[in-house]
Amino acid sequence: MKQPKVSVVVPIYNVEPYLVMCLESLLNQTLKEIEIILVDDGSPDNCPQICDEYAQRDSRIKVIHKKNAGLGMARNSGIEIATGKYIAFLDSDDYVDSNMYEILYNKIETSHSELVFCNNRNNLGHNKFIDIIEFDKERCFEGNDIMDLCLGAIASPPGVKKERLISFCSWKAIYINESIQNKNIRFVSEREYASEALPFLLLYFKECKKIVFIPDVLYTYTVNNVNSLTKQVKWSKVEATINLYHLLNNLMGDTWITRERTNRFLIGYLREFSYLECEINTNISDKIAFLKRINSIKEWKEIGVYKCFDLPFYNAIIYILQKNKLTYLSLCALYFFKELRKLNKAI
C-alpha cells in the first residue's frame, strides 16, 4: 500500500455535536492521499459509534478506542500508528478548509522546511468568525531565528507590552513524521502540565533548520464557552502551570535568557489566575485564601528577581504586591485594575 502523504490525528472526547463536521472536512480534502486516525479517548457519548461508522465508509480511516487519559496522551496514541510522510493534528470540535492539507503539503515539499504553520479563524458561534493572524505574509525562520521563536512562544522579552510574541498551536501545522518518530517527540499530559502542546513544539523546533509561516487562514477553531475549564480556577491548574514553568527551564536550558522568559511566563499566569479568581468567586474569604496561596508559592524566590520596570505599569504593580506577599493590597489592586481592564483593553 502506498504511503499516505499526511496522517491526521484526531483526539476525540465528548464532542458529539461537532464530530461529523470535523470528519466531513477531512473526507472532503482535495489532498486524497491522507490517513485519518481517530482516537476515541474513552468518550462517554456516541462518538465511539460515529468513529466506527465512518471507518466502515472510508478505508483511509483508522480508529483507536482507549481508556480516557487526556488530549496529549490521545495524540500520542495516534502518533504511534501514523504511517504518513507528514503528520498533522486536528481537534475534534474544529474543522479545516477543504484544501488545507494540500496547501501545507505542497509548501513543506517545495520550501524544504521541517515545519509549516498557517493561520486560523475562531468560530464564536451564531455564524460569527474572527481571523487570528500571526503573520500576514509568508515568513521563513532559520538558524538563530528559530531560537527566538521558541523564546517568543514562552514570553515576550523585557519591555514588550504583549505577554508573548506569538501563540503557537499544534493543530495548524504540518510536521515531518520521521523526525517525530526518530527523536521520540511526544506530548506531555495536560493534566500534569498546563499545556500539552508547548513542550512538544519546542522539542520539535529544536530539530528544525527551517520553519515557514504562510498567511492562509485554513483552520477553524471552535470557541466553546459552555462549561469551559478556563472559567474555573482550580488549584490543580496553578500546580500544572508551575510544573510547566520548571519543564520549560529544563527543555530550553537553564540560562539567564531562558529564565528571563520563563519568569515572565509564570508571573503572567499567576496574575491571570488571580484576576480570574477575583472575577468569578463571590466569597471574599475564599479569594483571600486563594491569593495567600498564590503569593506563598516557593517559586517566588526564583521569579521574584524579574525587574518590575520590564513589565507594563499595571502588571508591575500586581507583581510587586504579590511577590512581597501583600495579599490584601493585591486583592484591592486586582479589583481596581480588573474594572479598568473592562474599560481599557490596554491593561
NUDRENDREN-468615 format. One record per residue (C-alpha): residue number from 0; residue in one letter; x, y, z. Coordinates in steps of 0.02 Angstrom, whole numbers, plus 50000, padded with zeros to 5 digits. Layout:
N
PT     n   res      px      py      pz
PT   NUM     a       X       Y       Z
...
//
This chain:
347
PT     n   res      px      py      pz
PT     0     m   50000   50000   50000
PT     1     k   50066   50172   49952
PT     2     q   50124   50281   50097
PT     3     p   49998   50420   50139
PT     4     k   50062   50595   50112
PT     5     v   49988   50657   50276
PT     6     s   49925   50569   50432
PT     7     v   49795   50673   50526
PT     8     v   49774   50628   50710
PT     9     v   49606   50673   50786
PT    10     p   49586   50651   50976
PT    11     i   49402   50630   51021
PT    12     y   49312   50653   51186
PT    13     n   49132   50708   51216
PT    14     v   49114   50810   51056
PT    15     e   48962   50728   50977
PT    16     p   48882   50892   50915
PT    17     y   49042   50938   50820
PT    18     l   49117   50773   50763
PT    19     v   49025   50748   50599
PT    20     m   49076   50921   50534
PT    21     c   49256   50885   50584
PT    22     l   49258   50717   50495
PT    23     e   49171   50781   50340
PT    24     s   49302   50918   50325
PT    25     l   49435   50781   50319
PT    26     l   49343   50671   50194
PT    27     n   49321   50822   50079
PT    28     q   49507   50864   50073
PT    29     t   49574   50899   49900
PT    30     l   49729   50801   49953
PT    31     k   49661   50624   49943
PT    32     e   49817   50529   49998
PT    33     i   49787   50554   50182
PT    34     e   49773   50439   50331
PT    35     i   49641   50488   50461
PT    36     i   49675   50422   50637
PT    37     l   49527   50442   50755
PT    38     v   49574   50418   50937
PT    39     d   49421   50386   51045
PT    40     d   49484   50436   51217
PT    41     g   49350   50342   51312
PT    42     s   49214   50461   51254
PT    43     p   49051   50437   51353
PT    44     d   48934   50494   51213
PT    45     n   48901   50424   51040
PT    46     c   49071   50475   50971
PT    47     p   49142   50295   50975
PT    48     q   48999   50233   50866
PT    49     i   49016   50380   50747
PT    50     c   49201   50342   50727
PT    51     d   49167   50159   50686
PT    52     e   49032   50206   50561
PT    53     y   49149   50324   50469
PT    54     a   49288   50193   50469
PT    55     q   49169   50075   50378
PT    56     r   49134   50210   50249
PT    57     d   49314   50255   50207
PT    58     s   49467   50142   50210
PT    59     r   49581   50290   50248
PT    60     i   49509   50300   50424
PT    61     k   49586   50206   50570
PT    62     v   49504   50204   50742
PT    63     i   49585   50182   50912
PT    64     h   49472   50153   51063
PT    65     k   49564   50184   51226
PT    66     k   49537   50224   51409
PT    67     n   49523   50409   51444
PT    68     a   49692   50488   51479
PT    69     g   49676   50664   51408
PT    70     l   49715   50759   51249
PT    71     g   49905   50742   51250
PT    72     m   49903   50554   51278
PT    73     a   49769   50532   51143
PT    74     r   49878   50622   51016
PT    75     n   50024   50511   51066
PT    76     s   49919   50356   51031
PT    77     g   49889   50422   50856
PT    78     i   50072   50461   50829
PT    79     e   50117   50281   50872
PT    80     i   50024   50211   50720
PT    81     a   50043   50357   50598
PT    82     t   50120   50300   50432
PT    83     g   50111   50461   50330
PT    84     k   50263   50555   50269
PT    85     y   50197   50704   50366
PT    86     i   50085   50716   50517
PT    87     a   49955   50843   50572
PT    88     f   49835   50863   50718
PT    89     l   49653   50914   50714
PT    90     d   49546   50938   50869
PT    91     s   49378   50852   50852
PT    92     d   49269   51005   50886
PT    93     d   49359   51101   50749
PT    94     y   49363   51085   50560
PT    95     v   49477   51130   50416
PT    96     d   49460   51206   50243
PT    97     s   49449   51077   50104
PT    98     n   49621   51124   50034
PT    99     m   49715   51144   50199
PT   100     y   49822   50988   50191
PT   101     e   49857   51005   50006
PT   102     i   49921   51182   50033
PT   103     l   50026   51134   50184
PT   104     y   50093   50978   50097
PT   105     n   50145   51074   49941
PT   106     k   50227   51211   50044
PT   107     i   50330   51095   50154
PT   108     e   50385   50998   50000
PT   109     t   50435   51149   49896
PT   110     s   50511   51251   50038
PT   111     h   50618   51105   50100
PT   112     s   50569   51153   50278
PT   113     e   50531   51042   50426
PT   114     l   50375   51134   50485
PT   115     v   50240   51241   50405
PT   116     f   50110   51343   50500
PT   117     c   49953   51427   50434
PT   118     n   49832   51549   50515
PT   119     n   49664   51506   50590
PT   120     r   49494   51582   50620
PT   121     n   49393   51571   50780
PT   122     n   49213   51515   50769
PT   123     l   49122   51617   50901
PT   124     g   48953   51539   50866
PT   125     h   48797   51617   50790
PT   126     n   48889   51624   50623
PT   127     k   49020   51743   50693
PT   128     f   49203   51718   50649
PT   129     i   49364   51811   50681
PT   130     d   49529   51782   50592
PT   131     i   49680   51755   50703
PT   132     i   49829   51816   50603
PT   133     e   50003   51778   50669
PT   134     f   50086   51830   50506
PT   135     d   50001   51923   50364
PT   136     k   50132   51871   50237
PT   137     e   50243   51721   50214
PT   138     r   50388   51714   50335
PT   139     c   50537   51597   50345
PT   140     f   50639   51567   50502
PT   141     e   50810   51485   50502
PT   142     g   50960   51469   50618
PT   143     n   50957   51581   50772
PT   144     d   50787   51648   50722
PT   145     i   50712   51480   50772
PT   146     m   50776   51501   50950
PT   147     d   50696   51673   50952
PT   148     l   50533   51592   50901
PT   149     c   50548   51469   51045
PT   150     l   50579   51607   51172
PT   151     g   50442   51715   51098
PT   152     a   50318   51573   51118
PT   153     i   50358   51564   51305
PT   154     a   50350   51751   51341
PT   155     s   50397   51919   51268
PT   156     p   50566   51997   51305
PT   157     p   50576   52134   51439
PT   158     g   50493   52298   51395
PT   159     v   50370   52223   51270
PT   160     k   50190   52252   51321
PT   161     k   50119   52095   51240
PT   162     e   50135   51943   51354
PT   163     r   50205   51831   51216
PT   164     l   50261   51871   51041
PT   165     i   50170   51727   50958
PT   166     s   50042   51597   51009
PT   167     f   50081   51428   50936
PT   168     c   49951   51292   50916
PT   169     s   49999   51115   50868
PT   170     w   49844   51094   50760
PT   171     k   49876   51223   50623
PT   172     a   50038   51147   50560
PT   173     i   50115   51001   50468
PT   174     y   50266   50905   50533
PT   175     i   50388   50776   50468
PT   176     n   50332   50610   50541
PT   177     e   50505   50531   50531
PT   178     s   50579   50670   50640
PT   179     i   50445   50645   50772
PT   180     q   50471   50456   50772
PT   181     n   50662   50458   50769
PT   182     k   50676   50586   50910
PT   183     n   50530   50510   51006
PT   184     i   50446   50680   51019
PT   185     r   50282   50663   51112
PT   186     f   50152   50768   51200
PT   187     v   50150   50783   51389
PT   188     s   49989   50764   51488
PT   189     e   49890   50925   51507
PT   190     r   49834   50854   51674
PT   191     e   50012   50868   51738
PT   192     y   50070   51020   51637
PT   193     a   49966   51172   51591
PT   194     s   50000   51150   51405
PT   195     e   50023   50984   51317
PT   196     a   50070   51071   51155
PT   197     l   50206   51197   51200
PT   198     p   50337   51069   51258
PT   199     f   50301   50964   51102
PT   200     l   50326   51114   50988
PT   201     l   50485   51170   51074
PT   202     l   50560   50995   51061
PT   203     y   50515   50989   50877
PT   204     f   50579   51166   50844
PT   205     k   50750   51114   50909
PT   206     e   50759   50984   50769
PT   207     c   50715   51111   50633
PT   208     k   50831   51202   50516
PT   209     k   50689   51296   50432
PT   210     i   50512   51344   50485
PT   211     v   50387   51427   50369
PT   212     f   50229   51525   50409
PT   213     i   50102   51555   50272
PT   214     p   49963   51688   50284
PT   215     d   49822   51573   50227
PT   216     v   49678   51554   50351
PT   217     l   49640   51369   50339
PT   218     y   49591   51304   50512
PT   219     t   49429   51343   50606
PT   220     y   49442   51336   50795
PT   221     t   49279   51318   50891
PT   222     v   49268   51433   51041
PT   223     n   49160   51335   51161
PT   224     n   49116   51435   51316
PT   225     v   48992   51309   51385
PT   226     n   49065   51232   51544
PT   227     s   49233   51300   51493
PT   228     l   49377   51248   51605
PT   229     t   49450   51421   51578
PT   230     k   49309   51488   51688
PT   231     q   49357   51381   51835
PT   232     v   49506   51421   51946
PT   233     k   49564   51256   52017
PT   234     w   49725   51244   52115
PT   235     s   49773   51096   52006
PT   236     k   49785   51218   51859
PT   237     v   49904   51327   51958
PT   238     e   50009   51175   52001
PT   239     a   50008   51119   51818
PT   240     t   50069   51292   51766
PT   241     i   50210   51286   51894
PT   242     n   50256   51112   51829
PT   243     l   50261   51182   51652
PT   244     y   50374   51325   51710
PT   245     h   50502   51201   51775
PT   246     l   50487   51092   51620
PT   247     l   50517   51241   51505
PT   248     n   50676   51284   51600
PT   249     n   50736   51105   51577
PT   250     l   50691   51098   51393
PT   251     m   50767   51265   51346
PT   252     g   50923   51255   51453
PT   253     d   50939   51345   51618
PT   254     t   51017   51506   51553
PT   255     w   50985   51687   51602
PT   256     i   50889   51723   51442
PT   257     t   50780   51570   51466
PT   258     r   50748   51617   51646
PT   259     e   50703   51793   51592
PT   260     r   50564   51723   51480
PT   261     t   50504   51583   51593
PT   262     n   50499   51700   51743
PT   263     r   50387   51819   51647
PT   264     f   50284   51670   51589
PT   265     l   50246   51616   51767
PT   266     i   50221   51793   51833
PT   267     g   50091   51822   51698
PT   268     y   49996   51663   51732
PT   269     l   49993   51689   51920
PT   270     r   49924   51863   51891
PT   271     e   49790   51798   51771
PT   272     f   49738   51661   51891
PT   273     s   49720   51796   52024
PT   274     y   49617   51908   51910
PT   275     l   49504   51761   51865
PT   276     e   49479   51712   52047
PT   277     c   49426   51890   52087
PT   278     e   49306   51890   51939
PT   279     i   49213   51727   51965
PT   280     n   49219   51691   52152
PT   281     t   49090   51784   52257
PT   282     n   49160   51730   52425
PT   283     i   49285   51859   52488
PT   284     s   49367   51740   52613
PT   285     d   49396   51613   52475
PT   286     k   49476   51747   52367
PT   287     i   49593   51798   52507
PT   288     a   49639   51617   52542
PT   289     f   49675   51587   52357
PT   290     l   49784   51743   52343
PT   291     k   49879   51696   52501
PT   292     r   49914   51527   52424
PT   293     i   49970   51605   52260
PT   294     n   50081   51731   52349
PT   295     s   50162   51596   52456
PT   296     i   50225   51475   52322
PT   297     k   50410   51439   52336
PT   298     e   50441   51487   52154
PT   299     w   50432   51672   52201
PT   300     k   50612   51654   52259
PT   301     e   50659   51618   52078
PT   302     i   50539   51727   51980
PT   303     g   50545   51872   52102
PT   304     v   50712   51929   52031
PT   305     y   50624   51987   51872
PT   306     k   50640   52176   51855
PT   307     c   50471   52256   51886
PT   308     f   50501   52400   51766
PT   309     d   50517   52273   51624
PT   310     l   50328   52243   51641
PT   311     p   50184   52357   51589
PT   312     f   50140   52476   51731
PT   313     y   49982   52392   51796
PT   314     n   50058   52218   51785
PT   315     a   50212   52280   51876
PT   316     i   50105   52342   52022
PT   317     i   50020   52173   52042
PT   318     y   50189   52086   52027
PT   319     i   50268   52191   52165
PT   320     l   50122   52162   52283
PT   321     q   50114   51975   52251
PT   322     k   50299   51937   52266
PT   323     n   50303   52033   52430
PT   324     k   50153   51932   52494
PT   325     l   50045   52087   52518
PT   326     t   49884   51990   52496
PT   327     y   49755   52120   52546
PT   328     l   49836   52255   52441
PT   329     s   49847   52129   52298
PT   330     l   49661   52098   52310
PT   331     c   49621   52284   52308
PT   332     a   49736   52315   52160
PT   333     l   49665   52166   52065
PT   334     y   49488   52231   52088
PT   335     f   49537   52406   52036
PT   336     f   49635   52353   51882
PT   337     k   49504   52224   51836
PT   338     e   49375   52361   51822
PT   339     l   49495   52470   51725
PT   340     r   49531   52325   51608
PT   341     k   49346   52315   51566
PT   342     l   49353   52496   51511
PT   343     n   49526   52496   51435
PT   344     k   49591   52340   51348
PT   345     a   49765   52415   51354
PT   346     i   49791   52342   51528
//
